[in-house]
Amino acid sequence: MRRLFQLLSLAGKSAWNRRGTLVLVVFSIALSTTLLLGIEKLRTQIRESFVQSVSGTDLVVGARGGNIQLILYAIFHLGGATSNMGWDSAREIAGNSEVAWSIPISLGDSHRGYPVVATSDDFFEHYRFRGDRRIVLAEGKRLGALFDVVIGAEVAKKLGYSLGQKMVLSHGNSGTRLAEHDEMPFSVAGIIAPTGTPIDRSLLIGLPAMEAIHVNWRSGAPIPGSHVTPEQVARFRLEPKSITAMLVGLKKRSRVFALQRTINEWKSEPLMGVMPGVAMDQIWDMVNTGERTLLLISMLVTVTGLAGLAAVMLAGLGERRRELAILRSVGARPLDILVLTACEGGLLVIAGIVCGLSALYALLGALRPFLASHYGVSIHLSPPAASEWALLGGICLAGLVASLIPARRAYRMSLADGLTVST
């Protein structure tokens, strides 16, 4: 053990004497480590942010169709439903003895490309994301008046909206603004604090407001010659006939399969209940080809850095031939030369990993506000996870293998040279 420590000390001193060249090797390994670990950390954080876009919701209920399609429009507000579910069915499900709460959702309109979500006050009470986090208003208040709208953080920032500002909603979700509800403008009542979820790019209105802007519409177009003022529409019975979907939370999560079966066998209309966690895992598996490609590229960069380590050490053996011969003259065995060279490579790899980790956490710390505000990705500066430790172990192992190449060469040179130095 003492001899090993001596060899490690000698390897460190030898590397320090050649620090001008080896610092580039350490930089290369550090850059590779930063890239590899950075992609892995971003991949896990983005997946966590995606999967936890909604938490605590046991079932998403909608008209029968595809599981993934239902999650896409109910949670992420992408695309559109092929058909709606009846309001009577929604109320009956909400009144089930197993149901603790429910959130109705109605989609179909937009504003300058951002989806409009009609819902109830239960949305602010029961919607959760990333564990137990709830919707918090950065400014203003919840929905109160009929034509109030609460907007997400991204909508407010990108469109420059502030409290009290008027806006007009567009019919449909294509963003083309072919038909607008300009006769009934909305007023910004509140702005939601950033959540890192699809809520940031949504506009929330009440279910009665969704009905109000469509009272004089038929088949997706206004009735010719019909005109209703906001004052007149407030006297209408603004109860929805149907909604797009509803989020359901149960009193006991163990009853989720029983309620799901009840909904899937609904008599009055074809409905389906989907567990969001299962469906979002399926969605992620469909779209994670890009992240795997990035991870593969970063691994190739790491291999390139380690190959550079082996190449630099091999190139330097010619200059170190006299040094190795002197070590042999003072009693070093050929095996000691092999261990010495391998230890030197190992020290360079460890130094590169330490520098790479330091650079990664410094970079993530600096970019956290930017990623959260522009891309809705919340980065947690936590210690490396099990998968990241596995990657670090892989880098160390690969570095050891790479350093054995010049170590074996040094071993053979020391056997051939003995005390004689070739010139």
C-alpha atoms as one frame of an Amber mdcrd trajectory, in Angstrom:
protein
   0.000   0.000   0.000   2.863   2.350   0.891   4.490   1.654  -2.464   1.206
   2.484  -4.222   1.019   5.845  -2.454   4.599   6.543  -3.459   3.781   5.748
  -7.081   0.703   7.996  -6.933   2.790  10.845  -5.538   5.421  10.307  -8.208
   2.752  10.191 -10.924   1.321  13.486  -9.681   4.709  15.188  -9.704   5.518
  13.824 -13.154   2.187  15.078 -14.511   2.756  18.489 -12.922   6.107  18.825
 -14.684   4.257  18.360 -17.992   1.219  20.427 -16.984   1.339  22.632 -20.076
   0.396  19.692 -22.301  -1.722  17.705 -19.874  -3.949  20.638 -18.938  -5.429
  20.388 -22.429  -6.194  16.716 -21.783  -7.881  17.596 -18.477  -9.870  20.322
 -20.256 -10.993  17.832 -22.913 -12.140  15.307 -20.303 -13.824  18.070 -18.268
 -15.706  19.269 -21.345 -16.787  15.713 -22.153 -17.966  15.177 -18.560 -19.895
  18.451 -18.548 -21.609  17.578 -21.817 -22.442  13.994 -20.854 -23.678  14.777
 -17.336 -25.434  17.950 -18.498 -27.462  16.094 -21.110 -28.328  13.356 -18.612
 -29.414  15.857 -15.964 -31.450  17.915 -18.430 -33.021  14.736 -19.787 -34.169
  13.576 -16.354 -35.323  17.063 -15.322 -37.297  17.601 -18.536 -38.898  14.187
 -18.193 -39.796  14.917 -14.575 -41.253  18.283 -15.593 -43.232  16.599 -18.387
 -44.602  13.739 -16.285 -45.443  16.029 -13.372 -47.356  18.552 -15.459 -50.307
  17.340 -13.430 -50.133  15.660 -10.029 -52.743  14.189  -7.752 -55.200  13.604
 -10.594 -56.310   9.984 -10.563 -58.321   9.936 -13.799 -58.802  12.076 -16.872
 -62.275  11.496 -18.274 -63.440  12.282 -21.789 -65.240  10.937 -24.832 -64.080
   7.500 -25.889 -61.067   7.556 -28.190 -57.313   7.246 -27.800 -55.613   7.428
 -24.395 -52.766   9.599 -25.639 -55.047  11.955 -27.552 -57.171  12.526 -24.441
 -54.089  13.415 -22.358 -52.697  15.687 -25.068 -55.755  17.915 -25.235 -56.889
  17.640 -21.598 -53.487  18.247 -19.949 -51.287  19.831 -22.616 -54.092  21.571
 -24.560 -52.734  20.282 -27.862 -54.963  19.269 -30.728 -58.690  18.892 -30.271
 -61.254  16.381 -29.150 -63.154  14.427 -31.777 -66.257  14.711 -29.573 -67.251
  16.088 -26.191 -68.727  14.441 -23.128 -72.169  15.431 -21.866 -72.505  17.849
 -18.961 -75.042  15.557 -17.293 -72.509  12.709 -17.329 -69.839  15.015 -15.924
 -72.080  16.045 -13.027 -73.036  12.449 -12.350 -69.381  11.362 -12.225 -68.531
  14.330  -9.991 -71.295  13.213  -7.620 -69.988   9.658  -7.349 -69.325   8.625
  -3.753 -65.711   7.708  -4.639 -64.902  11.150  -6.108 -63.311  13.770  -3.861
 -63.153  16.558  -6.454 -63.420  17.158 -10.195 -62.291  19.870 -12.593 -64.321
  20.394 -15.792 -62.401  21.556 -18.865 -63.785  22.927 -22.102 -61.534  23.753
 -25.061 -61.997  25.006 -28.590 -61.090  28.708 -28.643 -57.750  30.487 -28.655
 -56.079  33.874 -28.506 -53.193  34.640 -30.847 -52.198  30.982 -30.921 -52.567
  30.326 -27.186 -55.325  27.932 -26.057 -58.313  29.140 -24.060 -59.340  26.793
 -21.235 -62.822  27.166 -19.805 -63.075  25.735 -16.316 -64.450  26.365 -12.826
 -63.007  27.702  -9.589 -62.196  24.080  -8.692 -59.237  24.397 -11.038 -57.507
  26.834  -8.682 -58.474  24.772  -5.639 -57.489  21.274  -6.739 -55.087  21.426
  -9.701 -51.624  20.277  -8.624 -48.310  19.891 -10.433 -44.792  18.729  -9.478
 -45.952  16.971  -6.372 -48.206  19.181  -4.303 -47.603  22.586  -5.884 -50.744
  24.563  -6.653 -51.673  27.426  -8.956 -50.537  30.770  -7.507 -51.385  34.182
  -8.914 -48.463  36.548  -9.396 -50.886  39.440  -9.830 -54.606  40.071  -9.646
 -57.372  37.697  -8.633 -59.229  34.597  -9.731 -62.161  34.520 -12.115 -64.966
  36.696 -10.805 -66.964  38.587 -13.409 -68.416  36.797 -16.428 -65.825  38.131
 -18.861 -62.769  37.837 -16.635 -59.728  35.940 -17.934 -56.695  34.694 -15.994
 -53.618  34.294 -18.170 -50.457  32.194 -17.857 -46.998  33.659 -17.278 -45.810
  33.038 -20.841 -48.925  34.641 -22.336 -48.461  37.746 -20.203 -44.778  38.021
 -21.044 -44.899  37.284 -24.767 -47.995  39.397 -25.474 -47.198  42.143 -22.967
 -50.514  41.949 -21.138 -51.196  43.549 -17.757 -54.142  43.621 -15.362 -57.292
  45.208 -16.724 -56.221  44.976 -20.359 -58.902  44.028 -22.857 -58.608  41.148
 -25.303 -60.731  39.363 -27.883 -60.844  35.568 -28.172 -60.795  33.728 -31.498
 -63.029  30.817 -32.422 -61.079  27.600 -32.970 -57.539  26.694 -31.973 -55.688
  27.160 -35.256 -54.396  30.627 -34.446 -55.568  31.971 -37.828 -58.144  34.300
 -36.215 -60.672  33.719 -39.000 -63.602  34.342 -36.645 -63.376  36.420 -33.497
 -65.715  36.996 -30.581 -65.105  40.725 -30.821 -68.585  41.593 -29.571 -67.682
  40.229 -26.119 -64.163  41.295 -25.060 -62.509  39.896 -21.951 -60.557  41.712
 -19.262 -57.370  40.377 -17.654 -58.227  39.695 -14.004 -55.112  37.791 -12.961
 -51.700  36.557 -14.077 -50.489  33.129 -12.944 -46.966  32.772 -11.570 -44.656
  30.607 -13.737 -45.325  26.887 -13.298 -43.210  25.222 -15.981 -46.362  23.461
 -17.231 -48.831  24.050 -20.113 -50.693  26.438 -17.779 -48.042  29.059 -18.554
 -49.267  29.284 -22.140 -52.999  29.104 -21.463 -55.825  31.542 -20.847 -58.417
  30.520 -18.244 -62.041  31.628 -18.414 -65.188  30.396 -16.696 -67.479  27.785
 -18.221 -70.348  30.326 -18.337 -68.093  32.678 -20.327 -67.468  29.941 -22.901
 -71.206  29.531 -23.290 -71.762  33.295 -23.413 -69.487  33.936 -26.398 -71.259
  31.184 -28.358 -74.929  31.988 -27.656 -75.429  33.407 -31.143 -73.223  30.855
 -32.894 -74.301  27.746 -34.772 -72.076  25.125 -36.427 -68.910  27.064 -35.728
 -70.082  30.392 -37.173 -72.141  33.362 -35.954 -75.821  33.408 -36.883 -76.297
  36.008 -39.648 -78.038  39.136 -38.362 -77.834  38.011 -34.749 -76.311  40.373
 -32.221 -76.161  39.947 -28.463 -74.526  42.457 -26.140 -72.551  41.483 -23.023
 -75.312  42.976 -20.891 -77.958  40.875 -22.613 -76.006  37.617 -22.511 -75.542
  37.893 -18.738 -79.302  37.196 -18.394 -79.080  33.910 -20.308 -78.900  30.509
 -18.623 -75.226  29.862 -19.263 -74.922  26.221 -18.289 -72.823  24.091 -20.662
 -74.415  21.222 -22.560 -71.080  19.462 -22.933 -67.424  19.784 -21.964 -64.179
  18.517 -23.461 -62.882  16.547 -20.474 -62.676  16.487 -16.699 -59.948  15.785
 -14.171 -60.973  13.585 -11.276 -59.425  13.038  -7.842 -60.547  10.162  -5.636
 -60.972   9.850  -1.883 -59.066   6.554  -1.989 -56.612   5.955  -4.806 -57.086
   2.223  -4.435 -60.535   2.652  -5.998 -59.190   4.081  -9.250 -59.565   0.847
 -11.234 -63.150   0.336 -10.074 -64.156   3.875 -11.094 -62.261   3.567 -14.364
 -64.209   0.423 -15.189 -67.481   2.173 -14.299 -66.663   5.087 -16.614 -65.531
   2.831 -19.458 -68.879   1.005 -19.208 -70.954   4.213 -19.031 -74.451   3.594
 -20.333 -75.677   6.989 -21.530 -72.685   7.764 -23.775 -69.284   6.269 -24.690
 -66.727   7.574 -22.184 -63.269   6.585 -21.069 -61.133   7.194 -18.009 -57.355
   7.369 -18.359 -54.719   7.358 -15.607 -52.504  10.322 -16.577 -49.208   8.901
 -15.286 -49.471   5.782 -17.432 -50.455   7.707 -20.556 -47.706  10.322 -20.157
 -45.087   7.590 -19.824 -46.346   6.240 -23.144 -46.106   9.694 -24.720 -42.545
  10.157 -23.464 -41.484   6.790 -24.831 -42.720   7.947 -28.236 -40.802  11.237
 -28.294 -37.537  10.412 -26.496 -35.588   9.455 -29.639 -33.987  12.892 -29.661
 -32.707  12.648 -26.098 -31.192   9.236 -26.801 -29.426  10.661 -29.837 -27.995
  13.531 -27.784 -26.844  11.098 -25.102 -25.132   8.955 -27.749 -23.379  12.001
 -29.231 -22.130  13.085 -25.789 -20.819   9.559 -25.166 -18.914   9.711 -28.449
 -17.441  13.067 -27.399 -16.339  11.468 -24.124 -14.697   8.590 -25.990 -12.915
  11.141 -28.177 -11.605  12.934 -25.085 -10.314   9.696 -23.582  -8.728   8.766
 -26.890  -6.945  12.104 -26.747  -5.680  11.179 -23.292  -4.168   7.952 -24.613
  -2.718   9.703 -27.657  -1.019  12.465 -25.621   0.457   9.981 -23.160   1.703
   7.752 -25.966   3.259  10.717 -27.759   4.998  11.775 -24.567   6.595   8.401
 -23.894   9.421   9.128 -26.308  10.378  12.232 -24.308  10.038  10.335 -21.032
  12.256   7.409 -22.057  15.240   8.741 -20.115  13.006   9.417 -17.089  11.748
   5.835 -17.115  15.301   4.508 -17.475  16.426   6.524 -14.435  13.502   5.089
 -12.440  14.657   1.616 -13.415  18.170   2.468 -12.267  16.980   3.354  -8.765
  15.118   0.092  -8.330  11.734   0.522 -10.059  10.425  -2.695 -11.554   8.739
  -2.861 -14.982   5.426  -3.463 -13.181   6.022  -0.241 -11.218   6.429   1.623
 -14.504   3.118   0.200 -15.721   1.335   1.184 -12.494   2.985   4.629 -12.515
   1.782   5.399 -16.041  -1.702   4.011 -15.358  -1.952   6.080 -12.150  -0.976
   9.190 -14.068  -3.772   8.575 -16.556  -6.210   7.884 -13.727  -5.279  11.148
 -11.984  -5.873  13.068 -15.200  -9.296  11.458 -15.619 -10.281  12.222 -12.005
  -9.084  15.813 -12.370 -11.109  16.145 -15.573 -14.243  14.718 -13.909 -13.918
  17.062 -10.908 -13.446  20.081 -13.177 -16.323  18.935 -15.387 -18.707  18.534
 -12.434 -17.735  21.947 -11.062 -18.286  23.560 -14.454 -21.631  21.773 -14.877
 -23.087  22.940 -11.571 -21.797  26.471 -12.094 -23.357  26.532 -15.572 -26.692
  25.111 -14.394 -26.787  27.583 -11.515 -26.292  30.465 -13.937 -28.826  29.169
 -16.474 -31.596  28.196 -14.018 -33.528  31.498 -14.268 -33.227  31.548 -18.069
 -34.423  27.943 -18.500 -37.328  28.470 -16.100 -38.552  31.711 -17.691 -38.046
  30.834 -21.373 -38.577  27.058 -21.527 -40.477  26.235 -18.327 -37.789  23.771
 -17.228 -37.036  23.852 -13.509 -33.520  22.612 -12.734 -32.794  21.259  -9.264
 -29.143  21.492  -8.219 -29.159  18.160  -6.441 -26.256  15.695  -6.028 -25.714
  13.292  -8.938 -28.442  10.665  -9.218 -27.789   6.937  -9.543 -27.764   7.125
 -13.354 -25.282  10.010 -13.241 -22.984   8.146 -10.842 -23.128   5.227 -13.273
 -21.988   7.528 -16.093 -19.166   8.895 -13.931 -18.114   5.351 -13.099 -18.172
   4.540 -16.804 -15.917   7.521 -17.539 -13.464   6.426 -14.827 -13.418   2.866
 -16.113 -12.994   3.981 -19.729 -10.212   6.354 -18.618  -8.443   3.532 -16.830
  -8.640   1.357 -19.940  -7.368   4.235 -22.096  -4.446   4.876 -19.742  -3.463
   1.188 -19.830  -2.550   1.575 -23.506   0.396   3.936 -22.884   1.112   2.108
 -19.589   1.611  -1.165 -21.465   3.841   0.621 -23.959   5.931   2.094 -21.118
   6.146  -1.364 -19.521   7.512  -2.911 -22.713   9.947  -0.030 -23.242  11.310
  -0.413 -19.726  11.865  -4.118 -20.304  13.706  -3.489 -23.580  15.768  -0.504
 -22.511  16.974  -1.450 -19.069  19.622   1.123 -18.275  20.431   1.868 -21.897
  18.758   4.834 -23.493  18.353   4.786 -27.257  19.403   7.918 -29.035
